């Protein structure tokens, strides 16, 4: 289970290196088979454990290794993801020997939402059911030597009692899972005894375990969302240690989104905010607190979030659908089938785009530019800074025509005084930030600030660089590209995204289609999975921090000079 695997890592040979957790060159914050033989399956995104475990159980059967036990651990928040239900449905039909442990603490990052949350609460709150369930459990434990017929009869009695005592039939048992619980997940000794007994029960089983997030640490119990990923804190007082800042700081990009959507929604009554289980992380909660009737946390359900937004658009609303870039990968079919083909005005906000840092390969927003660029009718924008982001949001809701993507990174921007009056941005139009003569840098998004740093250093080397902020990947500013290729035969493209299929690819395609000739050097995320570290460390590793850009530009210009000399 994701970050919950820290205890597992400590107990499986990584105690001495645990201080490197989520640090550059250190161990991953998630289970990772390449890191340890005790990590059975790589995870990072939610809701996948039951599917993977069922595959393992099926493999065990095929390999005639029936003695192996397969256990899937899943949280109640992750149970809101559709893949979990697909897996439960398939597992109940397949009948494989599989144990699902449901960790129920009524929260993922933000509090869990949805009917399943209410259903689980109904089960846990039914005192009559729990008493009878425990009694039946103890009774069946004494019947090990009774005939199978008697056991079957006892099971029928058990099911009948459950149907009477619960307001609704047990969902899990309707899917052919033997349901056990709820049990106290903090009573380790009792839990151990239950798990020992369950080893001898064949077929699909589900153990419902009740826990409290942050159990044992008062501050974490009191503020579960804040302590999901608190960073450094005082273990005695629980006080989160904040970095001391010198003067006012630029805002987090997520807060630019949260405050701007609220400002726009106050004047445009058609704007609706949607997020899959990340109201705090996306800062949609800012609008949610003031306009709960116009905001929706749909749970860990990205596919549903997209199609739900499509339905809102059909009804004349302007959905602002905020999904982390890496999580949007789960909803690609819905974007094409339910939004793009119908040309619906759904505005997608891709938070955590590009290299996100310590969460690593499972969370980097590396591929959105590539997989969105090929969709007909899709507008793709990436603001240079907070002002551009604010104005892109304003522009998107003025005359919404078809789907649009606005992507932005994790972390802070560069502008302290960012709340300026709104200005409309022409769709598909880039801008020249600086003129030069030796080469041109075409950047997309906030990574352009690294180009600006590099250009300052290059000027000291007497290298003159023109800098263009493309703003839009689709539609490309063909007029601006014509000017660039007419003036420069040395060009660098820069993007905080996969160099396969992104800005660099689009520029080269334009060059080829229009018969221009130039040396185009693409800088971006290479064609491999990048591990974890700080954003700065990863930019450097991938060669598109300021130093990497400076080196690339210097080499490109010097190769031009050498070519002329020859």
VEXVEX-919038 format. One record per residue (C-alpha): residue in three letters; x, y, z. Coordinates in steps of 0.1 Angstrom, whole numbers, padded with zeros to 4 digits, always signed. Example, Ala and Ser with C-alpha at 12.3 -4.5 7.8 and 13.67 -1.06 7.14 Angstrom:
<atoms>
ALA+0123-0045+0078;SER+0137-0011+0071;
</atoms>
This chain:
<atoms>
UNK+0000+0000+0000;UNK+0019+0031-0012;UNK+0034+0052+0015;UNK+0019+0028+0041;UNK+0047+0004+0032;UNK+0073+0023+0053;UNK+0070-0002+0082;UNK+0073-0030+0057;UNK+0105-0015+0043;UNK+0121-0012+0077;UNK+0113-0048+0086;UNK+0126-0062+0053;UNK+0163-0052+0053;UNK+0161-0014+0047;UNK+0162+0000+0082;UNK+0198+0012+0078;UNK+0191+0030+0046;UNK+0156+0042+0055;UNK+0170+0078+0061;UNK+0174+0079+0023;UNK+0137+0073+0017;UNK+0124+0096-0012;UNK+0158+0112-0015;UNK+0178+0114-0047;UNK+0197+0081-0051;UNK+0179+0066-0021;UNK+0151+0041-0016;UNK+0117+0047-0031;UNK+0087+0059-0011;UNK+0067+0031-0026;UNK+0070-0007-0029;UNK+0094-0015-0057;UNK+0105-0050-0068;UNK+0138-0038-0082;UNK+0146-0025-0048;UNK+0138-0056-0027;UNK+0126-0092-0033;UNK+0101-0086-0005;UNK+0083-0060-0026;UNK+0060-0082-0045;UNK+0046-0056-0069;UNK+0053-0020-0078;UNK+0027+0005-0068;UNK+0022+0042-0066;UNK-0013+0048-0080;UNK-0043+0036-0059;UNK-0067+0007-0062;UNK-0045-0018-0081;UNK-0037-0044-0054;UNK-0067-0067-0059;UNK-0062-0070-0096;UNK-0025-0077-0092;UNK-0031-0102-0064;UNK-0057-0121-0084;UNK-0032-0124-0112;UNK-0007-0138-0088;UNK-0032-0163-0074;UNK-0041-0174-0109;UNK-0004-0178-0117;UNK+0000-0199-0085;UNK-0027-0222-0097;UNK-0012-0226-0131;UNK+0022-0234-0116;UNK+0006-0258-0091;UNK+0019-0237-0061;UNK-0014-0238-0041;UNK+0005-0235-0008;UNK+0014-0199-0016;UNK-0008-0173+0001;UNK-0017-0142-0019;UNK-0029-0111+0001;UNK-0041-0078-0013;UNK-0041-0048+0010;UNK-0064-0019+0000;UNK-0076+0012+0018;UNK-0112+0024+0019;UNK-0102+0054-0001;UNK-0087+0033-0028;UNK-0118+0012-0028;UNK-0136+0041-0046;UNK-0114+0034-0077;UNK-0133+0015-0104;UNK-0105-0010-0110;UNK-0110-0023-0075;UNK-0146-0033-0083;UNK-0136-0048-0116;UNK-0111-0069-0097;UNK-0136-0079-0069;UNK-0161-0089-0096;UNK-0136-0110-0115;UNK-0121-0126-0083;UNK-0155-0136-0070;UNK-0162-0154-0103;UNK-0127-0170-0106;UNK-0128-0184-0071;UNK-0091-0183-0067;UNK-0075-0185-0032;UNK-0071-0149-0024;UNK-0074-0127+0008;UNK-0082-0090+0005;UNK-0075-0070+0036;UNK-0096-0038+0036;UNK-0080-0011+0058;UNK-0109+0011+0068;UNK-0100+0044+0084;UNK-0126+0066+0066;UNK-0098+0087+0049;UNK-0073+0086+0021;UNK-0057+0120+0020;UNK-0089+0140+0024;UNK-0119+0123+0041;UNK-0133+0095+0020;UNK-0164+0103+0000;UNK-0192+0083-0017;UNK-0218+0057-0011;UNK-0192+0030-0003;UNK-0180+0051+0026;UNK-0215+0052+0040;UNK-0219+0015+0033;UNK-0187+0006+0053;UNK-0198+0029+0081;UNK-0232+0010+0082;UNK-0214-0023+0086;UNK-0191-0010+0113;UNK-0219+0007+0132;UNK-0241-0024+0133;UNK-0235-0037+0168;UNK-0260-0066+0164;UNK-0243-0077+0132;UNK-0209-0075+0147;UNK-0219-0096+0177;UNK-0236-0123+0156;UNK-0207-0122+0131;UNK-0182-0129+0159;UNK-0203-0156+0174;UNK-0207-0173+0140;UNK-0169-0170+0134;UNK-0162-0187+0167;UNK-0188-0214+0160;UNK-0174-0222+0126;UNK-0139-0223+0141;UNK-0151-0252+0163;UNK-0166-0271+0134;UNK-0133-0280+0116;UNK-0140-0317+0121;UNK-0177-0316+0110;UNK-0188-0328+0076;UNK-0187-0304+0047;UNK-0226-0306+0046;UNK-0228-0293+0081;UNK-0204-0265+0073;UNK-0225-0255+0043;UNK-0256-0255+0064;UNK-0239-0232+0090;UNK-0229-0209+0063;UNK-0264-0206+0050;UNK-0276-0197+0085;UNK-0249-0171+0088;UNK-0259-0155+0055;UNK-0295-0154+0065;UNK-0287-0137+0098;UNK-0265-0111+0080;UNK-0293-0103+0056;UNK-0317-0097+0085;UNK-0294-0076+0106;UNK-0279-0054+0079;UNK-0299-0028+0062;UNK-0286-0041+0029;UNK-0270-0074+0019;UNK-0233-0076+0022;UNK-0218-0063-0011;UNK-0187-0084-0008;UNK-0205-0116-0002;UNK-0228-0109-0031;UNK-0196-0109-0052;UNK-0188-0144-0038;UNK-0163-0132-0012;UNK-0163-0147+0023;UNK-0166-0116+0045;UNK-0150-0114+0079;UNK-0150-0085+0103;UNK-0151-0057+0111;UNK-0121-0062+0134;UNK-0098-0039+0154;UNK-0067-0033+0133;UNK-0048-0020+0163;UNK-0053-0053+0182;UNK-0023-0069+0166;UNK-0025-0102+0186;UNK-0062-0107+0178;UNK-0055-0098+0141;UNK-0027-0123+0140;UNK-0049-0151+0153;UNK-0076-0143+0127;UNK-0051-0143+0099;UNK-0037-0177+0110;UNK-0072-0191+0109;UNK-0080-0176+0075;UNK-0050-0194+0059;UNK-0070-0226+0060;UNK-0101-0212+0044;UNK-0100-0216+0006;UNK-0113-0192-0021;UNK-0118-0154-0021;UNK-0120-0138+0013;UNK-0122-0102+0026;UNK-0111-0091+0060;UNK-0125-0058+0071;UNK-0100-0041+0094;UNK-0109-0008+0113;UNK-0080+0015+0119;UNK-0074+0052+0128;UNK-0050+0072+0106;UNK-0022+0085+0128;UNK-0030+0061+0156;UNK-0007+0067+0186;UNK+0004+0102+0177;UNK-0021+0128+0190;UNK-0014+0155+0164;UNK-0017+0131+0135;UNK-0050+0118+0149;UNK-0063+0153+0152;UNK-0052+0165+0117;UNK-0051+0135+0094;UNK-0050+0153+0061;UNK-0021+0176+0071;UNK-0002+0147+0085;UNK-0006+0126+0054;UNK+0027+0140+0042;UNK+0038+0166+0068;UNK+0075+0168+0060;UNK+0097+0175+0091;UNK+0079+0179+0124;UNK+0088+0180+0161;UNK+0081+0145+0174;UNK+0074+0158+0209;UNK+0050+0186+0201;UNK+0038+0176+0167;UNK+0045+0210+0154;UNK+0053+0209+0116;UNK+0086+0226+0110;UNK+0082+0254+0084;UNK+0111+0268+0065;UNK+0118+0304+0075;UNK+0113+0326+0045;UNK+0128+0360+0038;UNK+0099+0382+0028;UNK+0068+0374+0007;UNK+0069+0342-0013;UNK+0054+0334-0047;UNK+0023+0312-0045;UNK+0020+0275-0051;UNK+0006+0268-0085;UNK-0022+0248-0069;UNK-0032+0278-0049;UNK-0032+0300-0080;UNK-0057+0275-0094;UNK-0078+0274-0062;UNK-0080+0311-0057;UNK-0085+0319-0094;UNK-0114+0294-0099;UNK-0132+0309-0070;UNK-0127+0344-0083;UNK-0140+0334-0117;UNK-0169+0314-0103;UNK-0182+0344-0085;UNK-0189+0361-0118;UNK-0195+0331-0141;UNK-0223+0310-0126;UNK-0217+0281-0150;UNK-0182+0272-0137;UNK-0182+0239-0117;UNK-0152+0225-0100;UNK-0144+0187-0100;UNK-0115+0167-0086;UNK-0110+0130-0079;UNK-0102+0128-0042;UNK-0077+0157-0041;UNK-0096+0188-0029;UNK-0068+0199-0006;UNK-0039+0189-0029;UNK-0055+0207-0059;UNK-0067+0236-0037;UNK-0102+0232-0051;UNK-0112+0232-0014;UNK-0109+0270-0015;UNK-0139+0271-0037;UNK-0155+0241-0020;UNK-0156+0259+0013;UNK-0175+0289-0002;UNK-0195+0271-0029;UNK-0201+0235-0019;UNK-0230+0232-0042;UNK-0207+0239-0072;UNK-0178+0217-0064;UNK-0175+0179-0065;UNK-0150+0155-0049;UNK-0158+0123-0068;UNK-0134+0101-0049;UNK-0105+0082-0065;UNK-0123+0078-0098;UNK-0105+0097-0126;UNK-0125+0080-0154;UNK-0157+0090-0137;UNK-0145+0125-0131;UNK-0139+0130-0168;UNK-0172+0116-0180;UNK-0191+0134-0152;UNK-0175+0166-0164;UNK-0187+0157-0200;UNK-0222+0154-0187;UNK-0220+0187-0170;UNK-0208+0203-0202;UNK-0237+0188-0221;UNK-0260+0205-0196;UNK-0245+0239-0204;UNK-0220+0241-0175;UNK-0183+0249-0178;UNK-0165+0221-0159;UNK-0130+0229-0145;UNK-0118+0193-0140;UNK-0086+0192-0119;UNK-0066+0159-0120;UNK-0029+0153-0113;UNK-0011+0147-0146;UNK+0000+0112-0138;UNK-0035+0102-0126;UNK-0050+0115-0158;UNK-0034+0085-0175;UNK-0062+0065-0161;UNK-0089+0084-0179;UNK-0075+0086-0214;UNK-0103+0067-0230;UNK-0129+0090-0214;UNK-0111+0121-0226;UNK-0112+0108-0262;UNK-0146+0090-0263;UNK-0167+0112-0240;UNK-0152+0146-0243;UNK-0131+0151-0275;UNK-0153+0133-0300;UNK-0183+0153-0289;UNK-0161+0185-0288;UNK-0174+0193-0253;UNK-0160+0224-0235;UNK-0144+0206-0206;UNK-0114+0225-0191;UNK-0088+0200-0178;UNK-0062+0213-0152;UNK-0032+0190-0150;UNK-0016+0196-0116;UNK+0019+0182-0109;UNK+0029+0182-0146;UNK+0065+0174-0154;UNK+0090+0160-0129;UNK+0073+0162-0094;UNK+0102+0152-0072;UNK+0103+0127-0044;UNK+0073+0106-0054;UNK+0093+0093-0084;UNK+0084+0075-0116;UNK+0049+0066-0107;UNK+0039+0103-0101;UNK+0059+0122-0127;UNK+0036+0140-0151;UNK+0058+0132-0181;UNK+0034+0120-0208;UNK+0004+0144-0209;UNK+0018+0165-0237;UNK+0024+0135-0259;UNK-0009+0117-0253;UNK-0030+0148-0255;UNK-0013+0163-0286;UNK-0026+0136-0309;UNK-0063+0141-0300;UNK-0082+0162-0326;UNK-0097+0195-0314;UNK-0077+0195-0282;UNK-0062+0228-0270;UNK-0031+0224-0249;UNK-0016+0253-0229;UNK+0012+0256-0204;UNK+0016+0290-0187;UNK+0051+0305-0182;UNK+0042+0318-0148;UNK+0013+0326-0124;UNK+0001+0356-0144;UNK-0002+0335-0176;UNK-0019+0307-0157;UNK-0044+0332-0142;UNK-0051+0347-0177;UNK-0054+0312-0193;UNK-0080+0303-0168;UNK-0099+0335-0175;UNK-0096+0329-0213;UNK-0108+0293-0211;UNK-0142+0303-0196;UNK-0149+0333-0218;UNK-0160+0315-0249;UNK-0155+0277-0243;UNK-0153+0258-0275;UNK-0142+0222-0272;UNK-0118+0206-0247;UNK-0088+0224-0233;UNK-0058+0214-0212;UNK-0039+0237-0189;UNK-0009+0220-0173;UNK+0013+0233-0145;UNK+0040+0220-0122;UNK+0042+0212-0085;UNK+0057+0239-0063;UNK+0060+0276-0063;UNK+0060+0301-0091;UNK+0081+0332-0095;UNK+0058+0361-0091;UNK+0048+0375-0057;UNK+0024+0401-0070;UNK+0004+0377-0092;UNK-0032+0388-0086;UNK-0033+0412-0115;UNK-0064+0422-0136;UNK-0074+0395-0160;UNK-0063+0397-0196;UNK-0075+0375-0225;UNK-0048+0355-0242;UNK-0051+0347-0279;UNK-0054+0309-0283;UNK-0025+0294-0301;UNK-0003+0325-0298;UNK+0032+0325-0284;UNK+0054+0354-0274;UNK+0090+0365-0278;UNK+0106+0371-0244;UNK+0141+0381-0257;UNK+0158+0387-0290;UNK+0191+0373-0301;UNK+0212+0363-0331;UNK+0231+0330-0325;UNK+0203+0306-0317;UNK+0167+0304-0305;UNK+0153+0286-0274;UNK+0116+0277-0276;UNK+0103+0268-0242;UNK+0069+0256-0230;UNK+0057+0263-0195;UNK+0074+0274-0163;UNK+0106+0255-0172;UNK+0112+0286-0193;UNK+0126+0302-0162;UNK+0156+0278-0164;UNK+0162+0290-0200;UNK+0162+0326-0188;UNK+0189+0318-0162;UNK+0209+0300-0188;UNK+0206+0330-0213;UNK+0220+0354-0187;UNK+0251+0332-0184;UNK+0254+0327-0221;UNK+0255+0364-0227;UNK+0286+0366-0206;UNK+0301+0341-0231;UNK+0292+0365-0259;UNK+0265+0341-0271;UNK+0233+0359-0281;UNK+0201+0338-0276;UNK+0165+0346-0286;UNK+0139+0332-0262;UNK+0103+0323-0272;UNK+0076+0313-0248;UNK+0053+0291-0270;UNK+0025+0290-0244;UNK+0005+0265-0265;UNK+0015+0231-0278;UNK-0017+0228-0297;UNK-0025+0248-0318;UNK+0011+0257-0324;UNK+0019+0293-0333;UNK+0028+0286-0369;UNK+0033+0323-0377;UNK+0058+0326-0349;UNK+0075+0293-0360;UNK+0078+0307-0395;UNK+0096+0337-0382;UNK+0119+0316-0361;UNK+0129+0291-0388;UNK+0134+0320-0412;UNK+0160+0336-0389;UNK+0177+0307-0371;UNK+0193+0274-0381;UNK+0202+0265-0345;UNK+0172+0259-0323;UNK+0167+0243-0288;UNK+0133+0232-0277;UNK+0127+0230-0239;UNK+0099+0212-0221;UNK+0093+0196-0187;UNK+0078+0166-0203;UNK+0088+0136-0224;UNK+0108+0146-0255;UNK+0090+0118-0273;UNK+0058+0133-0288;UNK+0060+0168-0271;UNK+0070+0203-0281;UNK+0103+0192-0297;UNK+0086+0166-0318;UNK+0059+0191-0329;UNK+0086+0217-0339;UNK+0105+0191-0359;UNK+0073+0180-0376;UNK+0066+0216-0385;UNK+0101+0220-0399;UNK+0098+0189-0420;UNK+0063+0198-0433;UNK+0074+0233-0443;UNK+0107+0223-0458;UNK+0129+0242-0434;UNK+0164+0231-0425;UNK+0179+0236-0391;UNK+0196+0218-0362;UNK+0169+0212-0336;UNK+0181+0200-0302;UNK+0154+0187-0279;UNK+0157+0191-0241;UNK+0132+0174-0218;UNK+0125+0142-0200;UNK+0145+0114-0217;UNK+0129+0082-0231;UNK+0133+0063-0198;UNK+0117+0063-0164;UNK+0132+0089-0141;UNK+0135+0080-0104;UNK+0129+0103-0074;UNK+0148+0133-0061;UNK+0142+0170-0058;UNK+0129+0187-0089;UNK+0163+0206-0091;UNK+0182+0173-0089;UNK+0161+0157-0116;UNK+0163+0187-0139;UNK+0200+0185-0137;UNK+0201+0147-0142;UNK+0179+0151-0174;UNK+0201+0180-0186;UNK+0175+0208-0187;UNK+0183+0228-0156;UNK+0200+0262-0163;UNK+0234+0246-0164;UNK+0223+0219-0188;UNK+0207+0244-0211;UNK+0237+0266-0211;UNK+0260+0237-0220;UNK+0237+0225-0248;UNK+0234+0260-0262;UNK+0272+0266-0260;UNK+0280+0234-0278;UNK+0254+0241-0304;UNK+0267+0275-0312;UNK+0304+0264-0311;UNK+0295+0236-0336;UNK+0281+0262-0358;UNK+0312+0283-0356;UNK+0334+0252-0364;UNK+0313+0243-0393;UNK+0317+0278-0408;UNK+0355+0277-0402;UNK+0357+0244-0422;
</atoms>
